[in-house]
Amino acid sequence: MKRLKIEPSVARRFKLQHLLFALAALYLVFISVKFPQFLEIAKAMSGDDGYVGLDLAKVQDSQDGDLSKPLFSSVYKDTFHRKLEDQSQDAPVRPSKEPLEEKKSESKPIRPLQHRYGRITGEILRQRNRTNELSVLERMADEAWTLGLNAWEEVDKHDGKETGESSIVEGKPESCPSWLSMSGEELAMGDKLMFLPCGLAAGSSVTVVGTSHYAHQEYVPQLAKLRRGDGIVMVSQFMVELQGLKSVDGEDPPKILHLNPRLKGDWSHRPVIEHNTCYRMQWGSAQRCDGLPSKNNEDMLVDGYGRCEKWMRNDMVDSKESKTKTTSWFKRFIGREQKPEVTWPFPFTEGRLFILTIRAGVDGFHISVGGRHVTSFPYRTGFTLEDATGLAIKGDVDVHSVYATSLPTSHPSFSPQRVLEMSEKWKARPLPKSPIRLFVGVLSATNHFAERMAVRKTWMQSSVIKSSNVVVRFFVALNPRKEVNAVLKKEAAYFGDIVILPFMDRYELVVLKTISICEFGVQNVTAAYIMKCDDDTFVRVDTVLKEIEGISSKKSLYMGNLNLLHRPLRSGKWAVTYEEWPEEVYPPYANGPGYIISIDIAKFVISQHGSRSLRLFKMEDVSMGMWVEQFNSSMATVQYSHNWKFCQYGCMENYYTAHYQSPRQMICLWDKLARGRVQCCNFR
């Protein structure tokens, strides 16, 4: 028999394919053993509906939904009366032994649970009288609760005349200065932050006079790993940021403009200027100018200016420039005049004075140094000039003086009468006594008057909400400013759609709002499903209901934009310590801007919390994923339903939910829906 001859290249390719198939098979076996729930989620994502969920009767109804009961029976009962001590945390160190076991003396869950993810934020099942061993998150919650109770008592006895709160609600606008100036010493005393009371407007400008520092040495461990050397680089850079107000404590303020001149570049000795935005600690795509001119296409111009101007670079020879010199000589020879082209050096020099001006145009910011235009940065979706209420300057720079001119004299967020339309048509209906299909809890910050009003005037006017088949409520904690809390109380009393949570708002404690939403959906309304979203999320409620109805009502449901095998950040400002999260990956979880759970999961959450068995984590969406996984492994099979149309960042065509939407965009989206167009509104 003649032997078949195979080319060596074909044989190698054949062996490689077999090796890849074998590795894929081994990986699937590992996943199915280590994370069996992923197979179920993969089925859900692929549309496989081949398995049947367990009977939901396993979940015992602990509450009958009596509307006469208090709003919260368990979320805010636990007070420990201790102040939170500030603790600075370095990069987390992996423990030699992961703390996976709980003490026997702790209270037990309703059913024995095998917690795959070990101890979360310390041993949270300690007895109340053992206050000296509370976790950081528990002490933070205790402090927020204590401060919140005091703040609420002040609101109860607060007279609006004391702080001018009555004038705010009645429509007397606060006046802001049209210009401001600060010396370098005054700026340093104020943590290098200049307050712009009413933000900016088109035509406003901010001028900074300063001197860049000489470069200094920094050690970059990542750089040492990537290339030979000791990882020592020379660095000279500073940041000028237009910032918004912080919504809650613990969260960085939004950055409407992040301007970062790097005199030594990205450790490359080539200068660069980076522009960006950041909202709720999520950075956008950076615009970098490195000395090469940007394209002058119509869609790349900002108010007619190029995004990046050209400056001299020593690392490249411009053939076009050489050609231009030859052409210029020839034109002079034949007597034809030509406008000379000038290429300037990088506008910032170590140890030298500079005058930097940021001007707000119609379509974007324009940055000039020494009177010469250098860069332009288009406004980003969801950011408005009036939100830029702070100027922060930090880094390798000495500031001599700052000037802000042509400023607006009023601000809608500080003058709620400009956004709060006290009209009967925006009031919420009383809670229905009959069962409803969906309860929507909207997380909101105290001073987000404009955001709440935009929601009331748009998707809260959906027919399914008007028919009382869907109920929507805002969940809002308290603010350090008592006059803001007083206005919030009046807003809640008038519109009837706000649940005020009596603790001081913090980013790390958003998880408590999520528990409150579950408790309200179980105890105050009889809802089949509960949805959580943010006040900058636009929801197509009818489409979400149709998506829910595509799942069997006999199955427990967890629906949203699901994440699989996401890893916690172990370094940086927002690092997660091994004590907070000892495992290498998070459980499957839906992104926070919009997700849905069935009522049996919500009942499980509040029953576990009521027995002090619920594990808490500072990221609320990861917490919900953890709770759903515990429910899935101990109570009933959960249908994981994934769809990209629950948008995490911005908007997409035919969206179910759109995130990071400004009040103007909310109105625009609603107007488009009224015309039958499911399209995004891509403007600021």
N, C-alpha and C positions, 0 to 999 in steps of 0.2 A: 504494500500500500504506500502510495507516494505521500511523503510528509509535506504538509502545507507550510510554505515559507512566508514569514511575516516580517515586514520591514521593522527595523529597530525602533524608529520613531513611533510607529503605530503601536508596537508592543508596550513602549513606555507610557503612551497615552492610555492604553487599555488598563495597565496596572494602576495608573494614577486614578482612573475612574473607579476601579474596584476599591482602592484605598479610601477614596472620598465617601463611597457608599457605606463602607464598613464603619468609618468614623461617624457618619450621620446616624447609623443604626445604634452605635454605642451611646451617642449623645441622647437619642430618644429614650433609650433604656434608662440612662441616668436621670433624665428629667422625670420620667414616669415614676421612678422610685423615690427620688428626692422631693419632687414637687408634683404630686399626682393631680392637683387641681388645675395645672396648666393644660393637661389634655382636654379637660372639660371646657376650659376657656378657648382653646384652639378650635374645638368643635363649634362653640358659640360664634367665634369670629368667622368661621367658614360657612356658617349657616346650617351646620349639621344639627338636626333636632332629634337625633336617634335615641336619646335616653329620656327617661321619664323621671320627673322630680318626685321626692317623697311627699307624703301627705302632710299638709301644713297644720294639721290638727295637733302635731307634736308640740307646737308652741302654745302654751297656756295663756289665755287672756288675763293679764294681771289687772287691767283697768277696763271699765265699761264705757269710757268716753263721756262720763257725766260732766256737763258743762259747768256745773256748780262747783266743781273741784278747783283748787288753786292751780294757777298756770304751771308751777314747777314744784313737784313734791320731793325731788331728790337732787336736782342739779346743784342747788345752792344751800343745802343744809349743812355741809361740812365746813366749819370755820375753826381755825386753829390759833388765831390771834397772835401770829408772829410776823415780824417784819422781814422782808426779803433782804439778805445781805448780798451786795454786789460781789460776783465771783468772776474773775478774768480767767478764761479757759484757753490753754495753749492747744496745739494740735493734739488730737486724742491719741493715746497709746493703747495698742491692742492688749487686752488683759491676757495673762497666761492661761487663766481658766475663765470661760465665759459663764457669767452668773445665771444659770438656767433654772435653778431650783428655788422655790419659794419656801418660807418657813412654815412649819406645821401649825404654829399658833395663829396664822392668818385666817381670816374668814374665807370660806370656800364658795366657789361659784354654785349656781343653781344645779348645773350638771358638771361632772368631771371633764375638764378640758385639757388636752395636750397642747400647750402653747408652743408652737414651733419657733416663735421668735423671742423666747426667753424674757428677761426682765426689761421692762420699758420704764425709763425715767425713774429708776430706783425701785425699791420694793413698795409699791403703792398700796399694798394691802395691810400696812401696819395699823395698829389700833390708834384711835384718835388721841389717847393720852400720851402717846410716845412721840410728842412733837419735836423732840430733839433729833429725830432721825428722818424728818421729812425730806423728800426729794426736792431738787431745785424747782421743778415745775409746780409741785404742790405748794411750796412756800410762795412762789410767784402768784399762784391762784389765791392763796390765803390773803396776801397783801392786797391784791386787786379787789377781793371781796370786801375787806375791811375799809379800804379807801372808797369803794363804791357805795357802801352803806352810809358812810359819812357824807359823801357827795349828794346822795339822794335825800338825806335829812336836810341838807342845806337847800335843795331845790324845793322841798315841801314848805319850808318856812321863808323861802326867798321872796322878796318884794321886787318886782320888775323895775321899780323906780331907782333902786340902788345902783344898778349897773347899766341902765339904759335899755334893758331888754324889751320893755314895752314899746319904746320908740322903734326898735328893730322890727318887731312884728307889725306895728301899726303903719310902717312904711316910711319912716324918716331915715333916709340913707346916711350911712357913715361917710365922712369926708376924708380923703387921703391926700397927701401932698403931691404936687405935680413934679417935684424934683427933690433929690436927696443927695447928700455928700457926706463922706466919712474920711477921716485921716487913717493912716496905717495903724497908729496906736489905738484908735477907737475900734478899728476892725479886729485887731488882735485881742482886745479886751472882750469882744463879743464872740469869741471862738471862731474868728475869721468868717463870720456870717453877717451879711447886711440884709435887713428885713425890708422888703418891698411890699408895703401894706396891701395895695390893690393890684399887685402883679404888673404886667406890661400890656401894651397895646401896640398896634401897628404904628410905627414912627418913633417908639420909645428907643432909647439907647443907653448903654452902660459903658462907661470908660474906666479903665484900670491903668493907673500909672505905677510901674514897679520895676524891679531889677532882678534879673534871673541869677540864681546862684551858680557858682562854679561847680563843675561835675565832681561827684564824690564816688568812692568805691562802694559797691554792693556785691554781696555773694548771692548767686543764683544757682541753687543745687540742680535744678533741671538742666541748666546750661552746661554744668560740669559733666552731667551724664551724657549729653548729646555730643559733645566734642571734647577734644583733649584740652587740658588746662585746669586751672584751679577754680573756675567758675566766678572769678572776680571780674566785674565789669564797671565801667564808668557811667554814671547816671546823672542826668540833670533834667528834670521835668516838673511841670506844675499843672494844676487843674483849675479851670474856672467853670463853675456849674450854676445854671439857673435851676433852682429846685422848687418843688411844690410843698404843700403842707403834708406832714405825716398823718396818715389816717389813724394809726394806732401806735402805741409804744412798742418798741422792739423791731419795728420795720423801718428800713431806710426810706427817707422821703423820695418821691419820684423826681427823676432828673429830666427836665424838659430839654436841657442842652448840657452835654458833657463835652467841654473843650479841653483837649489835652495836648499842648505842645511838648514834644520830646526832643530836646536839643541834641541828644546823642542817639536818637532813634531807638529802635528796639534792639539795643546792644549791638547795633551794626555800624555805628558812627555816621549814619545817614539820617539827618533830621526828618521828623515826620510830625504832622498835626492830625490828631484823631478826633472825630466827632461821633457822638452817640447819644442815645436816650436810654432811660431805665425806668421801668414801672413795676411796682410791687416786687422789686429785686430781680426782675427779668430784663436782661440787657437786650437791646436791639442789634441790628447789623451795623457795624462800624463803618463810617466813611473816613478813609485815610487819604491824606494829601502828602505826597513825598517828593514834590518838586517837579513832577511831570504834569503838564496842563491837562485838565479834563476835556472831554469832547464838548463841542459847542452845539450839539444837537438841540433842537427845540425842547425835547423832553428832559434834557439834562441841565438846562439853564434854570436859575432861580432868580426871578424878577429881572431877567436879562443878564445876570452875572454867571460866570462859570463857577462850578463848584470848587475847583482847585486851580490856582494860578501857578505859573511856572516860576521856579527859582533856580539859582545856579547849583549844579551838582558836580562834584569833583570826580565821581566814579564813572562818568560816561562822556563820550565825545559826541556832540550833536552834529550829525552829518548835514542836517537841514540848515543848521546855523552856518556851517562852512559854505554851503551852497548859496545861502542868503548874502554872505559877504561878497562872493564873486558876482552875483547878480547886481548887488548894490554898486560895486565898482563899475560894472558895465553901464548901468543906468546913469551914473554920474558922468561917465565918458561921453554918452550921447546927449547929455543935457536934460534928462528927465528927473524930476524931483521925486524923492521917496521918503516917507515918514520913517524915522529910525526906530528900530525895535530894541527895547531895553530889557535885559534880564536882571532881576534883582537878587541879592543874596537872601538866605533864610532870614526871616524878620526878627528872630530872637538870637541874642548872642550872650554867652556867659559873662556875667559881671557888668552888663551894660543896661542902661535905662531903656524902657520901652513904653509906648502909649498904645494900649489895646482897646479897641472900641467894638462892641457888639450892638448892631442895630437890628431891630425887628422890622422886617419888611412885610409885604403882602403874602408872599409864598414861603418865606424862610428867613433865617438869621444870616446877616452879612458881617463878616469879621474883617476888620482892617487894622493894620499896625503902622503907626507913624503916618497916618493919612492915606495909606495905600491898601487897596482891596487885596486880601490874601485868600480867603475861602468864603464859601456860602454853603449853608446847610438847610435843606428843605424841612419844613415842619413835618412832624411825624403824626400818623393817625392816632387820635385819642388824646393828644396833648393840645392845650390851648394856652395862649399868652397870658391870660388872666390867672392861670395856675402858677405862673413863675413868681412866687411870693418871697423868694429868698435867693441871695447871691452868695455862693460859697467859694472861697479861694484858698487853696491848700497846695502843699508841695514845696519845691525848691525855688522859692520866690520871696522877695521882700516887697511888700505893698506899701507905697507911699501915700496914695489917695485913691478914692473911688467916687465917681459921679454917676448919677442916674437922672436922666432928663426926659421930658415929654411923657410923664407917667399918667395913667388913668386915675381919676379921683374917686372912683367907687368900684366895688367888687361884689358880684352876685352871691358868693358863698358867705361873705361877711354881712351882706344885706339880704337876709332870706326873703324879704318882701318882694324882691325882684324875681324870685323863682317859685316861691310858694303861692300858688293860686288858690286862695280860700274860696273854692266853689263847691257847691253841693254835688256836682256831677263827678268829682274826683273822690268822693267819700267811699269808703269800703262798706259793703253790705254786712249786716250782722251774721255771725257764724250760723250756718244751717244746722238744724237739729237732725236732719236725715243724713245718711252716709254719702260721702262724696268720692269722686274717682281719684283726685290728686290734690295733695297739699304741697304748696311751694313755699319754702322758707328762703328769704333773701337776706344774705349777710350784708350789713351796711355800717358805715362809720357815722359817728355822731353828727359831724359837720357836713355830711353829704346830702344837703337839702336839695341841691339841683339834681343829683343822681336819682333820688327817690321820686322827685316830682316828674322826671322824665319817664320813669317806669310806670307811674300812675297814668300818665297821659298816652302811653303807647301800648305795650303788650298786656298790661293789666286791664285794658278795655276789650280784650278778646271776648268773643261771644260765649265761649265755654266758661269763662270766669263770670260774666254777667248772668249766666244761667245757674250759677251757684254749684256747678259740677266740679269746679276747681276753686280753691281758696288760696290767696296769696297774703303773706305777712312779712314785714321787715323785722329783723332781729338786730337790735342796736344796744351796745353797751354804753357806758358813760364816759364823759370827757373831763379832763382836769379843769376846764373853764366852766364855772357854774352858770354863766349867762348862756353858754351854748346848750347846756343841759336843760335850762329853763325853756329855751325856744323849742328844744326837742320835745319836752313834755307837752307844750301847747300844740305842737304839730301832731303828736300822737293822739291827743284828746280830740282834735278836730277831725282828722282823717280816719281814725279808728283802725289803722292798718299797721301799727308799730307795736312790737313787743319789746319793752325796755328791760334789759337785763341789768340787775343792780350790781355790776362790778366794773372796775376801771378797765377800759379797753387796752389790750396788748396783743401784739401779733402772735405771741406764743400761746395765747389763750383762746384763739379762734375755735379750737376744738370744743370748748364749752358751749359756744353758740350752736355747733352742730348737734350736740346732745340735746340742747334746748329745742331745736327744730324737731328732733325725733319725739321728744316728750310732748310737745304741743300737738303734733300730728296724731299721736295716740290718745291723749287725754282730753284735748279740747275740740278736736274734730274726729270724725270716724272716716279716715281716708284709706283707700286701698293701697295707694302708693304715696311716697314722700319724695319730693325733689328739693335739692339744695342748689342754690346758685348765688352769684354775687350781684351787687347793685350796678355793676357795669356790664352785666350779661343781658343780652336781648334774647328772649325766649319765644319761639314759635310754638305756643302752647298746644294748638290743635294738632300740629305735626308730631309733637312729643307724645300726645295721647294716642295717636295712630300707631306710633312705634311701640308703645307699651301694649296696645291691644294685639299686636302681632305675636306676643308671648303668651303661652297658656297661663291662665289665672291660677292653675293648680301648682305652679312653680314659684319658688322664691326668686326674686329678680334683683340684679345689680347691673344697671345700665349706664353707659357713658363712654367717654374716650379712655379706654383702658391702657395701662402701662404694665408691661411684663419685664421681670428681671431688672428693674431699675436699682441702681446702687446708691447708697447714701454718700454724700460728700464728706470726706474725712479731714479736709484741710480748708483753710480760708476762714473768712469771717462767719460764714453760715455753716460751719462744720457741724456734723452730728457725731457726738462722742460714742464710744463703744458702750458706755453705761446707758446712754439713751437708746441706742440701737445696736445690740451685740452681733447681729447677723450681717452677712455680706450683701444681701439683697433685700429689697422691700417686697411685701406680698403684692399680688396683683391689685392695682387700685385705679379708680377712675379719677381723671383730673378734676380739681376742685371747682372750676367755674360753672359746672353743670352736670349733675348725676342724679340717678333715681334709684331708690330702694323700695322693696315691698314692705308692707306694714309689719309682717312677722319679724323681719330683720330689725326694724325700729323698736319693736317690743323687746326683742332680745337685748338691744343696746341699753335701753333704759332699765330693764330688770337687772342686768349686770352692773350698771352704775348704781342702782338703788341698793344692791348688796355689797357695794364697794369692791366689786370684782372686775370692773371694767378697766382695762389697761389704756393709759393715756399717752399720747405722743404729740409733740408740738405742731406737727404737720397734719392738719385735719383730714385731708384727702387720703393720706397714708393710713391714718388711724381708722377711717371707715373701711379701707381695704382689709386691714387687720381684723376688724370686728366681723366683717362679712366672711372672711376665711374661717374664723373661729366658729361662726354659725354654720358654715358649710360643712365643717368637719365634725360637728357635734349634734346638730339639730335637724337640718333638712338640706337636700341638694339645692344649690343655688344655680340659676341660669345666669351666666355672665354674658352680657350683650354689649358688644363693642361697635362703635360707629365714629368715624372721624368727623362727622358733621356736628358733634358736640365739640365745638372749636375751642382749643386751648389758647391759641394766639390769634386774635383778630377775627376775621370773617372769611368764609369761602362760599362759593355759589351753592344754592340750595341747602344752606346751613339749617341745623336744628336750633343751635344756640350760637350766638356771636359774642365774643369776649373783648374786653378792653374798649368798649364803645362809650364815647363821650355822650353827654345829653343831646348835643346837636345830631350826632350819628343815630341815636335812638329815634329821634323824631323822623330823620330821613328814612331809616329802615321801615318804620311804621307807615310812612307815606307810600313807599314803594310796595309794601305788602297790600295796601289798600287798592293799588292799581294792578294787583296780581303778579307782581315781579319780585321774585326772591333773589335780590341782588344786594351786594354790599355797598356801603357808602364810604369810599376811600378818601376822606378829607379829614382834617384835624377837627 
